[in-house]
Amino acid sequence: MVEVNSDFGGSPFDRGLARVDGQRFGKIEGNLGTAQCGLHRLMLKLPAARKQLEALAASSSRRLFCDLFEAYDEACIALEAFRHQNDDDRPVREYEVICAELEAEVIRQLETAILWLRS
């Protein structure tokens, strides 16, 4: 069973963590740290776009992408949690699609940002 709750056991370090059958997987509450994790995940997943993502991370435009980075991190954490469940692979397939769609959206947004900066 996948649980996402604001409090697991009362520890402040456990707030907002995903758990599958008691195993901890990662923070999924929205904040700047989550966006940073999403950015790092994307940099690993999309090596061809890594330089643009690095430049974006250093720019003032980074805030415009925070929601996308955060959504990507949350989707990856959920996917990891669902992969550890053996009873149903439908959520795994669903979250694989969600992650791929978010990756494609980041690439589209990067291309748009690059074109905008050149004009």
C-alpha positions in Angstrom: 0.0 0.0 0.0 1.3 3.5 -0.9 0.8 6.1 1.7 1.4 9.8 1.4 0.8 11.7 4.6 1.8 14.9 6.3 3.1 12.9 9.4 4.6 9.5 9.7 5.6 8.8 13.3 5.8 12.4 14.4 9.4 13.0 13.3 9.9 16.3 11.4 12.2 14.4 9.1 9.4 12.1 8.1 6.8 14.8 7.2 5.6 14.5 3.6 7.3 11.2 2.8 6.0 8.5 0.6 5.9 5.1 2.1 5.1 1.7 0.6 4.4 -1.0 3.2 6.4 1.0 5.7 9.4 1.7 3.5 10.4 5.4 3.1 10.9 6.6 -0.5 11.2 10.4 -0.6 9.8 13.8 0.1 6.8 14.7 -1.9 5.6 17.9 -0.4 5.8 21.0 -2.5 8.8 23.3 -1.8 11.9 24.8 -3.4 13.9 21.7 -2.3 11.5 19.5 -4.3 11.9 21.7 -7.4 15.7 21.4 -7.0 15.5 17.7 -6.8 13.3 17.6 -9.9 15.8 19.8 -11.7 18.6 17.4 -10.8 16.5 14.4 -11.8 15.9 16.0 -15.2 19.6 16.8 -15.6 20.3 13.1 -15.2 17.4 11.9 -17.4 18.0 14.4 -20.2 21.8 14.6 -20.7 21.3 16.4 -24.1 19.5 19.3 -22.3 21.8 19.3 -19.3 23.7 22.5 -20.3 20.4 24.4 -20.9 19.1 23.2 -17.6 22.3 24.2 -15.8 22.0 27.7 -17.4 18.4 27.9 -16.5 19.2 26.9 -12.9 21.6 29.8 -12.7 19.3 32.3 -14.3 16.4 34.4 -12.9 14.0 32.5 -15.2 14.4 29.4 -13.0 11.3 30.4 -11.0 9.2 30.0 -14.1 10.1 26.3 -14.3 9.8 25.5 -10.5 6.3 24.0 -10.8 7.4 21.7 -13.6 10.5 20.6 -11.7 8.5 20.0 -8.6 5.8 18.0 -10.5 8.6 15.9 -12.1 10.2 15.1 -8.7 6.8 14.2 -7.2 6.0 11.9 -10.2 9.4 10.2 -10.0 9.0 9.6 -6.3 5.5 8.1 -6.8 6.8 6.0 -9.7 9.6 4.6 -7.5 7.1 3.8 -4.8 4.7 2.1 -7.2 7.5 0.0 -8.7 8.1 -1.5 -5.2 4.6 -2.8 -5.1 4.1 -6.2 -6.8 0.4 -6.4 -6.9 -0.6 -4.0 -9.8 1.6 -2.5 -12.6 -1.1 -0.1 -13.9 0.1 2.8 -11.6 3.7 2.1 -12.8 2.7 2.4 -16.4 0.6 5.5 -15.7 3.5 7.2 -13.8 6.0 6.2 -16.5 3.7 8.1 -19.0 3.4 11.1 -16.7 7.2 11.3 -16.2 7.7 11.1 -20.0 5.1 13.8 -20.6 6.8 16.1 -18.1 10.2 15.5 -19.7 8.7 16.4 -23.1 7.1 19.5 -21.6 10.4 20.6 -20.1 12.2 20.2 -23.5 9.4 22.2 -25.2 9.6 24.9 -22.6 13.4 25.0 -22.9 13.2 25.4 -26.7 10.6 28.2 -26.3 12.8 29.9 -23.7 15.9 29.7 -26.0 14.0 31.0 -29.0 12.6 33.9 -26.8 16.1 34.8 -25.6 17.5 34.9 -29.1 14.8 37.3 -30.4 
